[in-house]
Amino acid sequence: MKKNNIKNKFFKSTIKIVGNKGLSKKFLGKAIKNYLVQNSKTNEIIVNGYRMLLDEDDVMQMSLFDYDPIETKIVRTHVKKKDITVDIGANMGYYTLLMAKQGAEVFSYEPEPKNFELLKKKIALNDFSLNVKLYNKAVSDFNGNSKLILAAKPEYGAGKHKLDTNRFGKESIDVEVTKIELDKIDFAKIDVEGTELHVLRGMKSLPNKMLIEFNAKNLKESGSDYKDFFNFIEKYKIKQISKTGLDELDYDELLNLNDLAANLFLY
């Protein structure tokens, strides 16, 4: 027992170093990271100072250590104390924790029950219960119920479940769906696998700034057109997030990018 405890402490300490020092971006670092996660007997790790719980059935979570340095910097720069923020498609809760750490009030939505239970535990572990409100719901442009199609295989990742489509498989669960009725949103993170336009249309007030995933193929599968998406966000300045930073995108050029898949910063 004592030997196992020492081993687990070693794994956790080394994982923390690999994850927080950017080593996992390199080939050797990724190999070390994968070995450590697979052999560690604990499901709690430290990422950018936050205590995170791993879902042992979701191998995609091993990419946790590569967590979005540009997006992280955007949140830390643009989210201020007492801001009203939303995390739609919270998944493991990294962005919920990140915005809470900034002192913002966070409304966090995650429809998949297993993910949601992990999310609740992470908020408690990091002592953010006072400024985070959690909702086991999907977000769209209506209030009611719908089907959440689950990822057919664990390697698709726990964050790849999708509202009301048949992209990854036939297994589904019933989930509650809600519109966002907040009068003001300072910052939003939206990652909903193609239903982004439905989410935005259902908002009483659009966010002043947001991180949002765009994938033309996913939008089409969810019954939306990518041109409608860009027309809806026309009032924003748009930057594409790349591995090296932020690239300004011209709106007219965007309308011709029918194969674009990227994370965007809108402000």
C-alpha positions in Angstrom: 0.0 0.0 0.0 2.8 2.4 1.0 4.7 1.6 -2.2 1.6 2.3 -4.3 1.1 5.6 -2.6 4.7 6.7 -3.3 4.3 5.6 -6.9 1.1 7.6 -7.3 2.7 10.7 -5.8 5.6 10.3 -8.3 3.2 10.0 -11.2 1.2 13.0 -10.1 4.3 15.2 -9.6 5.8 14.3 -13.0 2.4 14.7 -14.8 2.2 18.2 -13.3 5.7 19.1 -14.5 5.0 17.8 -18.0 1.6 19.5 -18.3 2.5 22.9 -16.9 5.9 23.4 -18.5 4.7 22.9 -22.1 6.7 19.8 -22.5 3.7 17.9 -23.8 3.8 19.9 -27.0 6.9 18.0 -28.0 6.9 14.4 -29.2 8.9 13.1 -26.2 6.7 15.0 -23.8 3.6 13.5 -25.4 5.0 10.0 -25.0 5.8 10.6 -21.4 2.4 12.1 -20.8 0.5 9.2 -22.3 2.6 6.7 -20.3 2.0 8.5 -17.0 -1.7 8.8 -17.4 -2.1 5.2 -18.4 0.0 3.9 -15.5 -1.2 6.3 -12.8 -3.6 4.8 -10.3 -5.1 8.2 -9.5 -7.6 10.1 -11.6 -6.7 13.5 -10.1 -4.1 15.7 -11.8 -3.0 19.3 -11.8 -3.4 21.4 -14.9 -2.4 25.1 -14.9 -2.9 25.1 -11.2 -6.4 23.5 -11.2 -7.2 20.1 -9.7 -8.8 18.1 -12.5 -10.4 14.6 -12.4 -9.9 12.3 -15.4 -12.7 10.1 -16.8 -10.9 6.8 -17.1 -13.1 5.7 -20.0 -12.2 8.7 -22.1 -8.8 8.4 -23.7 -9.2 11.8 -25.4 -8.7 13.4 -22.0 -5.0 12.6 -22.2 -4.8 15.6 -24.5 -5.6 17.6 -21.4 -2.0 18.7 -20.9 -2.0 20.4 -24.3 -4.8 22.6 -23.1 -5.2 25.5 -25.5 -2.4 28.0 -24.4 -3.7 30.7 -26.7 -7.3 30.3 -25.5 -6.1 30.2 -21.9 -4.3 33.5 -22.5 -7.4 35.1 -24.1 -9.5 34.1 -21.0 -6.9 35.5 -18.6 -6.7 38.7 -20.6 -10.3 39.4 -21.3 -12.3 38.0 -18.3 -12.3 40.3 -15.3 -13.5 40.1 -11.8 -17.3 40.1 -11.5 -17.8 39.6 -15.2 -20.9 37.5 -16.2 -19.6 34.5 -18.2 -21.0 31.3 -19.6 -19.4 28.0 -20.5 -21.6 26.1 -22.9 -20.5 22.6 -23.5 -18.3 22.7 -20.3 -17.2 19.0 -20.7 -14.3 18.6 -18.2 -14.7 22.1 -16.8 -11.3 23.6 -17.7 -12.8 26.9 -18.9 -15.3 27.0 -16.1 -12.4 26.8 -13.6 -10.3 29.3 -15.6 -13.1 31.9 -15.7 -13.9 31.3 -12.0 -10.3 31.9 -11.1 -10.5 35.3 -12.7 -13.2 36.2 -10.2 -16.1 36.0 -12.8 -19.6 34.7 -12.2 -19.8 31.6 -14.3 -22.9 29.9 -15.7 -21.7 26.4 -16.8 -23.8 24.0 -18.9 -23.0 20.4 -19.5 -25.7 18.0 -20.6 -24.0 14.6 -20.4 -24.6 13.2 -16.8 -21.2 11.5 -16.3 -19.4 14.6 -17.4 -21.6 16.7 -15.2 -20.9 14.7 -12.1 -17.1 15.1 -12.7 -17.7 18.8 -13.3 -19.4 19.2 -9.9 -16.5 17.4 -8.2 -14.0 19.6 -9.8 -15.7 22.8 -8.8 -15.9 21.6 -5.2 -12.2 20.5 -5.3 -11.1 23.9 -6.4 -13.4 25.8 -4.0 -15.3 27.7 -6.7 -18.9 26.8 -5.6 -19.8 30.3 -4.6 -19.2 31.9 -8.1 -20.1 29.0 -10.4 -23.6 27.9 -11.2 -23.8 24.4 -12.8 -26.6 23.2 -15.1 -27.0 19.6 -16.3 -28.6 20.9 -19.5 -27.9 21.4 -23.2 -28.2 24.9 -24.7 -30.1 25.8 -27.9 -32.8 28.1 -29.2 -35.7 26.5 -27.4 -36.7 25.3 -23.9 -37.7 21.7 -23.7 -36.2 18.3 -24.2 -34.1 16.6 -26.9 -31.9 13.7 -27.6 -28.1 13.8 -27.0 -26.3 11.5 -29.3 -23.4 9.9 -27.5 -20.0 9.3 -29.0 -20.0 5.8 -30.3 -16.5 5.0 -29.1 -14.5 6.4 -26.1 -11.7 7.6 -28.4 -14.1 10.2 -29.9 -13.9 11.8 -26.5 -16.4 12.7 -23.8 -16.7 16.2 -25.3 -17.9 14.8 -28.7 -21.5 14.1 -27.7 -23.8 16.0 -29.9 -27.4 17.4 -29.6 -30.0 15.9 -31.9 -27.8 14.4 -34.6 -26.6 11.0 -35.7 -23.0 11.8 -36.4 -21.2 9.3 -34.1 -23.7 6.6 -33.3 -27.2 5.6 -32.3 -26.9 5.6 -28.5 -28.7 8.6 -27.1 -30.1 9.9 -23.9 -32.9 12.4 -23.1 -31.6 15.8 -21.9 -33.2 19.0 -20.9 -32.6 21.9 -23.2 -32.6 25.6 -22.3 -32.1 29.0 -23.9 -29.7 31.5 -22.3 -31.9 34.2 -20.8 -29.2 36.4 -19.2 -29.5 40.1 -19.8 -25.8 40.6 -20.1 -22.9 38.3 -21.0 -19.4 39.7 -20.9 -17.6 36.5 -22.1 -18.7 33.1 -23.4 -17.0 29.9 -24.4 -19.1 27.8 -26.7 -18.2 24.3 -27.9 -21.3 22.3 -29.0 -20.2 20.3 -32.0 -22.2 22.1 -34.7 -25.2 23.7 -32.9 -23.4 27.0 -32.3 -25.8 29.0 -34.4 -28.8 27.5 -32.4 -27.1 28.5 -29.2 -26.5 32.1 -30.3 -30.0 32.5 -31.7 -31.4 31.4 -28.3 -29.5 34.0 -26.3 -31.4 37.0 -24.9 -28.2 39.0 -25.1 -25.2 38.1 -27.2 -21.8 37.9 -25.5 -19.5 40.9 -25.8 -16.7 38.5 -26.4 -16.5 34.8 -27.0 -14.4 31.8 -27.8 -16.4 29.6 -30.2 -15.6 26.5 -32.2 -16.5 26.7 -35.9 -16.8 23.7 -38.2 -18.7 24.0 -41.5 -19.3 20.3 -41.7 -20.7 20.1 -38.2 -22.9 23.1 -38.8 -24.4 21.4 -41.9 -25.0 18.2 -40.1 -26.9 20.2 -37.4 -29.1 21.8 -40.0 -27.3 25.2 -40.2 -25.4 26.9 -43.0 -22.0 28.3 -42.4 -22.9 31.5 -44.3 -25.8 32.0 -41.9 -23.4 31.5 -39.0 -21.0 34.2 -40.3 -23.9 36.5 -41.2 -25.2 36.2 -37.6 -21.8 37.2 -36.1 -21.1 39.9 -38.7 -20.9 42.7 -36.0 -17.9 41.1 -34.3 -14.3 41.3 -35.2 -13.1 37.8 -35.8 -9.7 36.2 -35.2 -8.7 32.6 -35.9 -6.8 30.9 -33.2 -3.7 29.1 -34.6 -0.8 27.3 -32.9 1.2 30.5 -32.9 -1.4 33.1 -32.0 -4.3 35.0 -33.4 -4.9 35.6 -37.1 -7.2 38.4 -38.3 -9.9 37.1 -40.6 -11.6 39.2 -43.3 -15.4 38.8 -43.2 -15.7 38.6 -47.0 -13.1 35.9 -47.1 -14.9 33.9 -44.4 -18.0 33.6 -46.6 -15.9 31.5 -49.1 -14.4 29.2 -46.5 -16.9 26.3 -46.7 -14.3 23.8 -45.4 -13.0 25.9 -42.4 -12.7 24.2 -39.1 -11.2 26.4 -36.4 -11.5 28.0 -33.0 -12.4 31.6 -33.2 -12.2 34.6 -30.9 -15.0 37.1 -31.4 -14.9 40.5 -29.9 
